[in-house]
Amino acid sequence: AMFLILRKLTEGNEKTMHVIAENHQDQTSMLAVPPKIGFDSREPDFVNTPAIIARCLVMNLAYPQISDAISELISSVKDSPEVEFIAAPHLGLDDSTVTFGAVQQILSKVWNGRAVCIGYANHSDFVYAPKLSTKI
């Protein structure tokens, strides 16, 4: 809320204030892909962390069977699951075109079968759950 107040107060200035993320963890801001707004190329430039937390709460209440999985994912206990964004060069994929299935195999090999790729970033867009034959 504070960022919105500051933005409103500086609205008449020549240089506008831009909020990059109102967030606890920078990686979460990459998960919150905002919708396009008509023909306007501008996108919201803040992430509403309380709304993300509220959505998680609602999902847990609506589907109690996923509660344990979500709890594990957000836990900070050693060896608990986590979401990471891994750059292609870290997997030895510098300027290479490979299939999504090949990326899955590389991750499985590097992390001894304990990693799964759920998608990839293509410039400013995220592609979730592509076919294994998709070239990336």
ABEGO torsion letter per residue (X at the ends): XAAAAAAAAAAABABBBBBABBBABAAAAAABBBBBBEABABBBABBBAAAAAAAAAAAAAABAAAAAAAAAAABABBGBBBBBBBBAAAAGBBGBBBBAAAAAAAAAAAAGGABBBAEBBBEABBBBGBBAABBX
